[in-house]
Amino acid sequence: MIEIQSASKINATIAVPGSKSITQRALIAAALADGESTLLGPLESEDTRYTAAALQQMGATVEKDRERWTVQGNGGRIATPDTEIFLGNNGTATRFLTSVAALGSGTFQISGDERMAERPILPLMQALQGWGVDITSMNDNGCPPLLIKAKGLSGGKTIMPEGKSSQYLSSLLLVGPYARQEAEIDVQGEILSLPYVIMTLAVMESFGIRVEANEALDSYKIPQGVYHAREYAIEGDASNASYFYAAAAVTGGEVTVPNVPVPSLQGDAAFVALLARMGCQVNKTGEGLTVSGPEELKGITIDMADMPDVVPTLAVVASQAKGRTTIKNIAHLRIKECDRLHVMAVELAKMGARVQEQDDTLIIEGKDPDAPMHGAEIETYNDHRIAMSFAVAGLAVPGVKVLGEECVAKSFPDFWERFKLLYG
């Protein structure tokens, strides 16, 4: 447990580690490339370690230095591991590496921890079956663990059924170039978190594969080919930067994050625009941004389908605003590391916030001068984003204690050390 010290009008410059989302996509493209790639500024965390270890089980090599990783790709030739591929609660890697395993020849078993065994993957399984993949859910519930009897991808057209994660589509896109004939994907229903798909397409193009997509971004043609080995620089993580921008917002202070570029590949970089709507001032500083908090934040109504990972951060900021904040179209938060929609409602209520949880919406009434929020012991449910969001809450509300704070290792191992920099 860690107790957060409250603060006001903080003033700090804090760099964040490399983007988790970009690191995992670049790792896979580099591992499938023909030759040696160098990743500059990758994120070293629990999730990326799972991804790198699994790729090594499948025949790539990953050598890590502090600021750069060297990846020896296998040109799409996937080795069959002697043991199961265990991925903890890394949803991104589980979905991406399921498709990578399907490129191989032999039997692959992909598993994770107890929570991962509750997280759905059926839409991806069905799309891969459309490319001729023999894949089954070992518990017959559409969730991991998975058994794949791999013999490569047939290619041609497959249908991606409607699902609550863009990771299914990104997974298919990443392996599509290695199908036996040109691969096509048609998507049914709404694509949630679409900026992550655009990120995938950008990483693929950087490694030499340009996907053809229609204007609606629900139909894709993937040319056959092999990723080109290259040197690739990874942006600072916009999702992790959100906690420091939010710290400025709730304390009326100023924080600069120098290494999330403008423009960014990351959809979560748009979080600062939401803070601006709530009254913050946002300025470009060098390669990054500076956020200055106002005397009083104001509530907003926002559709967050495309930015699910920063919903907990926004919910905490909203609890310190004047007036109602309505966060809509976020049902997909229920299949994250925990049911984040429910957990944010429960844990903010512990602190005295007035919160309504609906099926796909979170409504936060904001500050009440007659009933101020108070400290509480916050359960994190082993979810890094819950821990880091409530660290921000503790800056504004004295007496916040975060339980299980070590869960930040999933995406931001030195979060607490960098968080201390906010105090000067």
Buried (B, 14 or more C-beta within 10 A) or exposed (E): EBEBEBBEEBEBBBBBBBBBBBBBBBBBBBBBBBBBBBBEBBBBBBBBBBBBBBBBBBBBBBEBEEEBBBBBBBBBBBBBBEEBBBBBBBBBBBBBBBBBBBBBEEEBBBBBBEBBBBBBBBBBBBBBBBBBBEBEBBEEEBBBBBBBBBBBBBBBBBBBBEBBBBBBBBBBBBBBBBBEEBBBBBBEEEBBBBBBBBBBBEBBEBBBBEBEBEEEBBBBBBEBBBBBBBEBBBBBBBBBBBBBBBBBBBBBBBBBBBBBBEEBBBBBBBBBEBBEBBBBEBEEBEEBBBBBBBEEBBBBEBEBBBBBBBBBBBBBBBBBBBBBBBBBBBBBBBBBBBBBBBBBBBBBBBBBBBBEBEEBBBBBBBBEEEEEBEBBEBBBBBBBBBBBBBBBBBBBBBBBBBBBBEBBBBBBBEBBEBBEBBEE
